[in-house]
Amino acid sequence: MNSPATGPLPARIPLVDGELLSVNIARQPGPTSQYEGLTGIDKRPFGGRVRVAAPGAPGVGGSGLAGDVICTRKFHGGDDQAVYAYAREDLDWWSGQLDRPLADGMFGENLTTRGLDLAGALVGERWRVGRQVVLEVTSPRVPCQTFAEKLGEAHWVKRFTEYGATGAYLRVIEPGEIQSGDRIEVLSRPEHHVTVGYYFRVMMSERAQYPQLIAPAGDALPLKARKLLDADADAEADA
């Protein structure tokens, strides 16, 4: 599993609960020079309770949060990216690096968390948010040019990639309502060692091999990754 490019697998970390500082949605699309010219990246804190549910298949479904805009469904939204979480601790680190304040939702995240190690979250790890909603970690966020445009920082995609704190995408296991201030309880962590941070590192540095490197996460992986693994298995069978 290890390689010089990826280093050793991370050690397992204990279950640690966190807090939902802010629930953020984009109520209307904004302009971008990318794709169809519209984006839902401009998430702003929402003051009340928000309904969360599985939005539908990748490429078809939008956001898992009611009222949240997703514009380019080819790349965003759907069941495997129903919810995007980013840690307040990492926003604060970037605030220091960029020498400017970064509000909750600034990175396009639906959930701004505190107290959780998102890079150390395991694919397939499950969280209960508030009393009703159960989410499952699926994958890291890959930075795009729309994100770079929003930040307006030089070489942003490269800088974000090098830091490696991508936040985490999640699918909805049990729907319900959430609001800022809710507790985030880590319900379970699978036995493999494919963390969000490891997933991102091998995806960026081991493109040819990364499906095999993340294979231990199994059915918790996003559909796209599972299809790559199935294609590799078929190729080996035909060889």
JOTA-V276127 format. One record per pair of residues at least 4 apart in sequence whose ideal C-beta (glycine too) atoms are under 8 Angstrom apart, sorted by sequence separation. I is the first residue (numbers start at 0). GAP is how many residues later the second one is. D is the distance in Angstrom with one decimal. If there is no record, write none. Layout:
# JOTA-V276127
i=<I:I>
gap=<GAP:GAP>
d=<D:D>
This chain:
# JOTA-V276127
i=<1:2:25:32:34:45:55:56:63:71:72:76:77:85:86:87:88:89:90:91:92:93:94:97:101:104:116:120:128:142:143:144:145:146:154:155:156:157:158:177:193:194:195:196:197:198:199:200:201:202:205:208:209:210:216:220:221:222:223:224:225:226:227:228:229:230:231:232:233:234:1:31:33:55:62:70:72:75:76:85:94:101:103:112:115:127:128:142:147:150:192:193:220:1:30:31:54:55:61:62:69:94:127:128:152:159:1:30:31:53:54:61:62:69:94:104:126:201:202:205:213:218:0:29:30:54:61:93:103:125:126:147:201:220:28:29:31:54:125:126:146:147:28:29:53:91:125:126:146:28:29:52:61:90:124:125:201:202:213:29:51:60:123:124:144:201:51:52:59:90:123:142:143:146:25:50:51:58:62:122:142:210:214:25:49:50:54:58:61:63:90:121:122:198:25:49:60:61:87:90:120:122:197:25:26:49:60:142:210:211:24:25:59:60:63:64:110:142:198:210:23:24:57:58:62:63:23:57:62:193:211:23:24:45:56:57:60:85:90:210:22:23:54:55:56:57:193:21:22:39:54:55:57:85:142:192:193:54:83:84:87:141:191:24:42:53:83:84:85:86:87:88:140:191:83:84:85:86:87:139:140:191:22:54:82:83:84:85:86:139:140:189:39:53:82:84:89:139:140:167:39:86:138:139:166:39:51:86:137:138:165:189:39:51:84:86:136:137:165:38:85:136:137:164:37:38:84:136:137:163:37:135:165:35:134:135:34:35:39:134:163:34:134:135:163:24:33:133:134:34:107:132:133:24:26:28:34:106:133:26:27:132:22:24:25:26:28:67:107:131:132:24:25:126:131:132:160:24:105:131:132:64:118:130:131:132:63:118:129:131:62:117:118:120:125:129:117:129:117:128:129:117:82:129:81:97:128:129:133:168:128:85:97:127:128:127:128:139:80:83:126:127:138:139:44:79:80:108:126:141:44:79:126:127:136:139:44:106:125:126:138:139:43:124:125:141:42:125:124:139:124:42:123:124:41:42:123:20:40:42:44:110:121:122:39:115:121:123:74:93:114:122:92:115:121:112:121:122:92:121:122:89:121:122:120:121:89:119:120:118:119:122:51:89:118:119:86:117:118:23:86:23:51:85:118:21:84:137:138:20:21:51:83:84:136:137:138:83:84:135:137:23:24:83:84:23:82:83:138:22:23:81:82:22:23:80:81:82:21:79:81:82:21:81:19:20:79:122:19:20:78:19:20:78:123:18:122:123:17:18:121:17:18:123:17:122:16:17:122:15:16:15:15:12:40:40:12:38:63:41:63:19:40:9:19:33:33:34:38:32:33:31:33:32:31:53:54:53:52:51:53:52:51:50:51:50:51:50:51:49:48:49:48:49:48:47:46:44:80:79:79:78:79:22:22:22:19:21:19:20:19:20:19:18:19:18:19:18:19:57:17:18:57:16:17:56:57:16:16:17:16:15:14:14:11:11:9:8:9:9:9:8:5:6:5:4:5:4:5:4:5:4:2:2:5:0>
gap=<4:4:4:4:4:4:4:4:4:4:4:4:4:4:4:4:4:4:4:4:4:4:4:4:4:4:4:4:4:4:4:4:4:4:4:4:4:4:4:4:4:4:4:4:4:4:4:4:4:4:4:4:4:4:4:4:4:4:4:4:4:4:4:4:4:4:4:4:4:4:5:5:5:5:5:5:5:5:5:5:5:5:5:5:5:5:5:5:5:5:5:5:5:6:6:6:6:6:6:6:6:6:6:6:6:6:7:7:7:7:7:7:7:7:7:7:7:7:7:7:7:7:8:8:8:8:8:8:8:8:8:8:8:8:9:9:9:9:9:9:9:9:10:10:10:10:10:10:10:11:11:11:11:11:11:11:11:11:11:12:12:12:12:12:12:12:13:13:13:13:13:13:13:13:14:14:14:14:14:14:14:14:14:15:15:15:15:15:15:15:15:15:15:15:16:16:16:16:16:16:16:16:16:17:17:17:17:17:17:17:18:18:18:18:18:18:18:18:18:18:19:19:19:19:19:19:20:20:20:20:20:21:21:21:21:21:21:21:21:21:22:22:22:22:22:22:22:23:23:23:23:23:23:23:23:23:23:24:24:24:24:24:24:25:25:25:25:25:25:25:25:25:25:25:26:26:26:26:26:26:26:26:27:27:27:27:27:27:27:27:27:27:28:28:28:28:28:28:28:28:29:29:29:29:29:30:30:30:30:30:30:30:31:31:31:31:31:31:31:32:32:32:32:32:33:33:33:33:33:33:34:34:34:35:35:35:36:36:36:36:36:37:37:37:37:38:38:38:38:39:39:39:39:40:40:40:40:40:40:41:41:41:42:42:42:42:42:42:42:42:42:43:43:43:43:43:43:44:44:44:44:45:45:45:45:45:46:46:46:46:47:47:47:47:47:47:48:48:49:49:49:50:52:52:53:53:53:53:53:53:54:55:55:55:55:56:56:56:57:57:57:57:57:57:58:58:58:58:58:58:59:59:59:59:59:59:60:60:60:60:60:60:61:61:61:61:62:62:63:63:64:65:65:65:66:66:66:67:67:67:67:67:67:67:68:68:68:68:69:69:69:69:70:70:70:71:71:71:72:72:72:73:73:73:74:74:75:75:75:76:76:76:77:77:77:77:78:78:78:80:80:81:81:81:81:82:82:82:82:83:83:83:83:83:83:83:83:84:84:84:84:85:85:85:85:86:86:86:86:87:87:87:87:88:88:88:88:88:89:89:89:89:90:90:91:91:91:91:92:92:92:93:93:93:93:94:94:94:95:95:95:96:96:96:97:97:98:98:98:99:99:100:101:104:105:106:107:107:107:108:108:109:109:110:110:110:111:111:111:112:112:114:115:116:117:117:117:118:119:120:121:122:123:124:124:125:125:126:126:127:128:128:129:129:130:131:133:135:141:142:143:144:144:155:156:157:158:158:159:159:160:160:161:162:162:163:163:164:164:164:165:165:165:166:166:166:166:167:168:168:169:170:171:174:177:181:183:184:185:187:188:189:192:194:195:196:196:197:199:200:200:201:203:206:207:212>
d=<6.5:7.9:7.3:7.3:7.7:5.8:5.0:5.8:7.9:5.4:5.2:5.7:7.1:6.5:7.0:6.2:6.7:6.5:6.2:6.9:6.6:5.8:7.9:7.3:4.5:6.2:6.7:5.1:4.5:5.0:7.3:6.3:6.6:6.6:5.6:6.0:6.2:6.3:6.6:5.4:5.8:6.7:6.5:6.4:6.4:6.1:6.2:5.9:4.6:7.1:4.9:5.7:6.2:6.6:4.9:4.2:7.1:6.3:6.8:6.6:6.3:6.3:6.5:6.4:6.4:6.4:6.5:6.4:6.3:6.5:6.8:6.4:7.1:2.8:3.8:7.4:6.8:6.2:7.3:6.6:6.6:7.6:7.9:7.0:7.0:6.9:7.7:7.0:7.2:5.0:7.1:5.8:5.2:5.4:6.5:6.6:3.4:7.5:7.5:7.2:5.2:5.9:5.3:6.2:7.1:7.6:6.6:6.7:4.2:7.4:5.1:7.6:4.7:3.8:4.6:6.6:7.0:7.3:4.8:6.1:6.4:7.2:6.0:7.1:7.4:6.0:3.9:6.0:4.0:5.9:5.0:4.0:4.4:7.6:4.1:5.6:7.6:5.1:6.9:7.8:6.9:5.4:6.3:7.6:6.5:7.7:5.1:7.6:7.3:5.7:7.2:6.3:6.3:4.8:7.1:7.7:4.5:7.8:6.4:4.7:5.4:7.2:6.3:4.5:7.0:6.6:5.7:7.5:6.6:7.5:6.6:7.1:7.3:7.4:4.2:7.4:7.5:5.8:5.5:5.7:4.7:6.2:5.7:7.0:5.3:4.0:8.0:6.0:4.5:8.0:6.7:6.5:6.4:5.4:5.2:6.0:5.7:7.7:7.2:6.8:4.8:6.8:7.8:5.2:7.4:7.1:4.4:4.5:4.2:7.5:5.9:7.2:6.6:6.0:3.0:6.8:7.5:6.2:7.7:5.0:3.7:7.0:7.7:6.1:6.9:4.8:6.0:3.4:7.8:5.1:6.8:5.5:5.2:7.6:5.9:6.5:7.4:5.0:7.1:6.0:6.9:6.7:6.1:6.4:6.3:5.5:5.5:4.6:5.2:7.4:6.4:6.5:7.3:3.7:7.6:7.2:4.2:6.5:6.7:5.9:5.5:7.4:3.8:6.8:7.4:5.2:5.0:6.9:7.5:7.7:6.6:6.9:4.5:5.7:5.1:4.1:6.2:5.3:4.7:4.0:5.0:7.6:5.1:5.4:5.1:7.2:7.8:7.2:7.1:7.3:7.5:7.3:6.9:6.1:6.3:5.5:7.5:6.7:6.3:4.9:3.7:6.3:7.4:7.3:8.0:5.0:7.7:7.8:7.7:5.0:6.6:6.8:5.0:6.8:7.9:5.0:5.1:5.0:7.7:5.4:7.1:7.5:6.1:7.8:4.5:7.3:6.3:5.6:5.4:6.0:8.0:6.0:5.2:6.5:4.0:5.1:7.4:6.4:7.4:6.9:6.2:4.7:6.1:5.2:6.7:7.5:7.9:7.7:6.5:8.0:6.6:7.1:4.2:5.5:6.2:5.2:7.7:7.4:3.8:7.9:6.2:6.2:7.2:5.4:5.9:6.8:5.2:6.6:7.2:6.7:6.7:3.9:4.3:7.4:7.4:4.3:6.1:7.6:8.0:2.6:7.3:5.4:6.6:7.3:6.2:5.4:7.6:5.6:7.0:7.8:7.2:7.0:7.3:5.4:6.5:7.0:7.8:4.8:5.6:5.0:6.9:4.8:5.9:3.8:7.9:7.9:5.5:7.1:6.9:7.7:7.8:8.0:6.4:8.0:5.4:7.4:7.9:4.8:7.2:6.3:5.3:4.4:7.1:7.4:7.6:5.0:7.6:5.9:6.6:7.7:5.4:6.9:5.7:5.4:6.5:5.4:5.9:6.8:7.5:6.5:6.2:3.8:5.5:6.6:4.5:7.4:3.8:5.0:6.9:7.3:4.9:5.5:7.8:6.8:7.6:6.5:4.2:5.5:4.1:6.5:8.0:8.0:5.1:7.5:7.9:6.4:5.6:7.6:7.3:7.7:7.7:7.7:7.8:7.5:7.0:6.2:7.5:4.9:7.5:6.5:7.4:8.0:5.5:7.0:6.3:7.8:4.2:5.3:5.0:6.6:7.4:6.3:7.7:7.5:5.6:6.5:7.1:6.1:3.5:6.1:7.0:3.3:5.0:3.7:7.9:3.6:5.7:6.8:7.3:6.1:6.5:7.9:6.1:5.2:7.6:7.1:5.1:7.5:7.9:6.5:5.1:6.1:6.9:5.6:6.4:5.6:7.1:7.6:7.3:6.8:7.4:7.8:4.5:6.5:6.5:4.5:6.5:7.7:7.5:6.7:5.4:6.9:4.1:5.0:5.9:4.6:5.7:7.2:7.5:6.6:5.3:6.3:5.2:7.4:5.9:6.9:3.9:7.5:5.2:4.7:7.7:5.9:5.6:3.2:3.5:5.0:6.8:3.7:6.2:6.7:7.9:6.8:7.2:6.3:5.7:6.6:5.1:5.1:7.9:7.1:5.1:6.0:5.4:6.5:7.5:7.2:5.2:7.4:7.8:7.8:4.6:5.0:7.1:6.6:5.9:6.9:7.9:4.4:5.8:5.9:6.9:3.9:5.9:7.4:6.3:7.6:7.0:5.5:5.8:6.5:4.4:5.8:6.9:6.8:4.6:6.5:7.8:7.0:7.6:3.9:5.9:7.9:7.5:5.9:6.2:5.6:6.5:5.1:7.7:6.3:6.1:7.9:6.7:7.3:4.3:7.5:7.5:6.4:5.6:7.4:7.8:6.3:5.6:6.3:4.3:7.8:6.9:6.1:5.0:7.8:6.0:6.5:4.6:6.5:7.5:6.8:6.5:4.5:5.4:6.8:6.0:6.5:7.1:7.8:5.3:7.9:5.1:7.9:6.2:4.2:6.3:5.9:6.4:7.8:7.2:6.4>
